[in-house]
């Protein structure tokens, strides 16, 4: 509720206003969403904890409470609402927006035309925030807040391994997840794909520049950057970066290997299912809800299913290797790659596919035609899948094999007993790896001059 209440107007402001440093401030605001929420929470701890740079007993009491957990997760997931609202707002029909502005002014146009037209994207953003917050384990466990998915996790990740109890505890969550998946398909579904694929149409700003707009942008960027900068500063001040090589092991290699392989597989799956979904084929209509359900399921429940499915003698070669993380990432995040590609292909004229059919082009030829018309959708799908795999903590900490610990799980396990400076340095290293991957994706996807 907080993310929607703040992120929807903020997304409309970034999309339909114009003020200095707008692009830089938006990028800074979005940056925190690329990270596992556990990492910014560590930054807030070093900032507002009992011994933090700006902290004391009062701020620590707020941080280590349900309210502190809600505020920390809101800060991490708010950029998702901002970004999806902005994309949906930029795709609104220009003539409708202009007519509303003439009739009632920019604020009424934003409230009664822009926001309702972007509603499918906003609903999707709300579902994503709920799903990620509901699945989050690192932040509540660190802030000592009891959440139900932690019960399932304790039966799988604790000393007393009890998958049967975990499966029983997961049943209420499965019912809730099924209801949420139905809600997402009912209120967003393919309409969200159309809204997100509407393109960024160039037009005059809806709102004239006011100094407060720059202030709002600065606050939004500062809330996202503050915990990240604190982590880097704490790691450097306490010699963590110098000591990090002794503690890091193969975690970065494991992280990049599993995430890259999973992103490649998700992109391949996304090309096939995205093409089917964009054209309304039965395969896409049936498999998209299944993929959405896997994404909505809390990671602890998905871990139960993967453990039951793969923890056998015949499949131990996969379960005891980094490949199990690849399987888990593909199972959980494939819907992101599928819908990214579907959103791009849904904007291509249907007449192209009809013409190809007329001259006898087969499935592969028509699929290649669509990829040729929207090649950057594959890069976008790969980048999105890679970032989500890099930021994953809940799935990784449940399933990583001996010697295959990814960096997020390494940071999570070291937090309790490792040197604080080293933990901050490893978190800072993960930040740099993730931002490097996101930057490469941005370079590949940025509009070309003259295009």
Secondary structure as the mmCIF struct_conf table of DSSP 4:
data_model
#
loop_
_struct_conf.conf_type_id
_struct_conf.id
_struct_conf.beg_label_comp_id
_struct_conf.beg_label_asym_id
_struct_conf.beg_label_seq_id
_struct_conf.end_label_comp_id
_struct_conf.end_label_asym_id
_struct_conf.end_label_seq_id
HELX_RH_AL_P HELX_RH_AL_P1 UNK A 2 UNK A 16
STRN STRN1 UNK A 17 UNK A 17
TURN_TY1_P TURN_TY1_P1 UNK A 20 UNK A 21
HELX_RH_AL_P HELX_RH_AL_P2 UNK A 22 UNK A 31
HELX_RH_3T_P HELX_RH_3T_P1 UNK A 32 UNK A 34
BEND BEND1 UNK A 35 UNK A 35
HELX_RH_AL_P HELX_RH_AL_P3 UNK A 37 UNK A 48
BEND BEND2 UNK A 49 UNK A 49
TURN_TY1_P TURN_TY1_P2 UNK A 50 UNK A 51
BEND BEND3 UNK A 52 UNK A 54
HELX_RH_AL_P HELX_RH_AL_P4 UNK A 57 UNK A 63
TURN_TY1_P TURN_TY1_P3 UNK A 64 UNK A 64
BEND BEND4 UNK A 65 UNK A 65
HELX_RH_AL_P HELX_RH_AL_P5 UNK A 66 UNK A 90
TURN_TY1_P TURN_TY1_P4 UNK A 91 UNK A 91
BEND BEND5 UNK A 92 UNK A 92
HELX_RH_AL_P HELX_RH_AL_P6 UNK A 94 UNK A 104
HELX_RH_AL_P HELX_RH_AL_P7 UNK A 106 UNK A 109
HELX_RH_PI_P HELX_RH_PI_P1 UNK A 110 UNK A 114
HELX_RH_AL_P HELX_RH_AL_P8 UNK A 115 UNK A 117
TURN_TY1_P TURN_TY1_P5 UNK A 118 UNK A 118
HELX_RH_AL_P HELX_RH_AL_P9 UNK A 119 UNK A 135
HELX_RH_AL_P HELX_RH_AL_P10 UNK A 138 UNK A 142
TURN_TY1_P TURN_TY1_P6 UNK A 143 UNK A 144
HELX_RH_AL_P HELX_RH_AL_P11 UNK A 148 UNK A 157
BEND BEND6 UNK A 158 UNK A 160
HELX_RH_AL_P HELX_RH_AL_P12 UNK A 163 UNK A 187
TURN_TY1_P TURN_TY1_P7 UNK A 188 UNK A 188
HELX_RH_AL_P HELX_RH_AL_P13 UNK A 189 UNK A 196
TURN_TY1_P TURN_TY1_P8 UNK A 197 UNK A 197
BEND BEND7 UNK A 198 UNK A 198
BEND BEND8 UNK A 206 UNK A 206
STRN STRN2 UNK A 207 UNK A 207
HELX_RH_AL_P HELX_RH_AL_P14 UNK A 211 UNK A 237
TURN_TY1_P TURN_TY1_P9 UNK A 238 UNK A 239
HELX_RH_AL_P HELX_RH_AL_P15 UNK A 240 UNK A 248
TURN_TY1_P TURN_TY1_P10 UNK A 249 UNK A 250
HELX_RH_AL_P HELX_RH_AL_P16 UNK A 251 UNK A 278
TURN_TY1_P TURN_TY1_P11 UNK A 279 UNK A 280
HELX_RH_AL_P HELX_RH_AL_P17 UNK A 282 UNK A 296
BEND BEND9 UNK A 297 UNK A 297
HELX_RH_AL_P HELX_RH_AL_P18 UNK A 299 UNK A 310
BEND BEND10 UNK A 312 UNK A 312
HELX_RH_3T_P HELX_RH_3T_P2 UNK A 313 UNK A 315
HELX_RH_AL_P HELX_RH_AL_P19 UNK A 316 UNK A 319
TURN_TY1_P TURN_TY1_P12 UNK A 320 UNK A 320
BEND BEND11 UNK A 321 UNK A 321
TURN_TY1_P TURN_TY1_P13 UNK A 322 UNK A 322
HELX_RH_AL_P HELX_RH_AL_P20 UNK A 323 UNK A 345
TURN_TY1_P TURN_TY1_P14 UNK A 346 UNK A 347
BEND BEND12 UNK A 348 UNK A 348
HELX_RH_AL_P HELX_RH_AL_P21 UNK A 350 UNK A 358
TURN_TY1_P TURN_TY1_P15 UNK A 359 UNK A 360
HELX_RH_AL_P HELX_RH_AL_P22 UNK A 363 UNK A 373
BEND BEND13 UNK A 374 UNK A 374
TURN_TY1_P TURN_TY1_P16 UNK A 375 UNK A 375
HELX_RH_AL_P HELX_RH_AL_P23 UNK A 376 UNK A 391
HELX_RH_AL_P HELX_RH_AL_P24 UNK A 394 UNK A 399
HELX_LH_PP_P HELX_LH_PP_P1 UNK A 400 UNK A 401
TURN_TY1_P TURN_TY1_P17 UNK A 402 UNK A 403
HELX_RH_AL_P HELX_RH_AL_P25 UNK A 407 UNK A 414
TURN_TY1_P TURN_TY1_P18 UNK A 415 UNK A 417
BEND BEND14 UNK A 418 UNK A 418
HELX_RH_AL_P HELX_RH_AL_P26 UNK A 420 UNK A 445
BEND BEND15 UNK A 446 UNK A 446
HELX_LH_PP_P HELX_LH_PP_P2 UNK A 447 UNK A 448
TURN_TY1_P TURN_TY1_P19 UNK A 449 UNK A 450
#
